[in-house]
Amino acid sequence: MTLDATNPGMPGKALMTADCISGVWGYALELSRLLTGLGIEVHLATMGRLPSESQRAEAATVPGLTLHPSEFRLEWMDDPWEDVADAGDWLLALERELRPDIVHLNDYANAALPFEAPKLVVAHSCVYSWWHAVRDEEPPPAWEEYRAHVRIGLLGADSVAAPTATMLRALRTHYGFPGAGRVIPNGCDPRSFRPLAKDHFVITAGHVWDEGKNVAAVARAASRVAWPVFIAGDESLPDDADGSPRTTLGAQHLGRLSTSQLARWMGRAAICAMPARYEPFGLIALQAGLAGCALVLGDIPTQRELWGNAPLWVSPDDEKALARAICALSDDGDLRELLAARCRETALRYTTERMRDAYVAAYADVRTRRLVRANAGSHMHAATAPQRGTTDASRG
């Protein structure tokens, strides 16, 4: 796609939401870097917790990006609704001050707000699809208010996107989303994650406490694997007051790594195991694939949609099969190199340029459709308005 900066639908300024806890942070920062590279001014409004020092440093490397931090609780946290309402007032005030051309929401509830600019909602994950994938049941009744907020937000959006068709189907299944939506896969710059000289170790990454990522299964399988197993990511829950680490059993924990640190570890790792039960996209797997790792992935619909026959597939609930798959790759260098090549070839499809172009097209489309609707409304109003000099008597 060739981008046309003179396109009337091309935004000059975007207001985007993100949180500083989940993978949305990295996604938002990368997309902001791509958009500002086109001359689009991006204002990133963050919630959940204040950005860490390293996150602020990352944001400072993006020219044209302005960070607006806050600590408002997120819609998937416990009893967040007072904070969600306050965050809505804050975002509306930001819009009045900034006057953006597009509002890009990486959440649901805020799409119900009466923004003047068109609203694009991007569905990165949701509680109901997580609960069904991880627990195989409906969430408790306490989550009904969350579902209502998500449904209203989806109906209030001008357009909805998701990184996979599977995630869009989840919105229809759990929230009755009636729209078509659009699939925009996430992307990663292959220059940031490169294969290095490979060492004989296994890596996985993610929040150990997140049952959906299933990182703990890799830690438990480590005792059955001859190679060292390393875990990158937080061990403690976001609201864990004392921040005490959780056990990682036979694996060695690296803690939270910066993007450059993670790239070096993945570049050296021969195998990456990500047996997720729930993964609407899977940026970690994409990064590992670009870095030349042979992938062992959880056999779930989103990952099948993205990766085809490139990795080894395992049931997320079968830790013995996970250990056997890792051992099969560690014992067979030819198989390991074959899968690593296939995974890298697949990963190279999901470029940042592809993601950037798809979002710019989505912004232009939603802005153009909003203008068409506004013009149609104006014409209809003019057509139905009484002519000058017309009286009730003459109409009678």
Secondary structure, 3 states (H helix, E strand, C coil): CCCCCCCCCCCCEEEEEEECCCCHHHHHHHHHHHHHCCCCEEEEEEECCCCCHHHHHHHHCCCCEEEEECCCCCCCCCCCHHHHHHHHHHHHHHHHHHCCCEEEECCCHHHHCCCCCCEEEECCCCHHHHHHHHHCCCCCHHHHHHHHHHHHHHHHCCEEEECCHHHHHHHHHHHCCCCCCEECCCCCCCCCCCCCCCEEEEEEECCCCCCCCCHHHHHHHHHHCCCCEEEECCCCCCCCCCCCCCCCCCCEEEECCCHHHHHHHHHHEEEEEECCCCCCCCHHHHHHHHCCCEEEEECCHHHHHHHCCCCEEECCCCHHHHHHHHHHHHHCHHHHHHHHHHHHHHHCCCCHHHHHHHHHHHHHHHHHHHHHHHHHHHHHHHHHCCCCCCCHHHHC
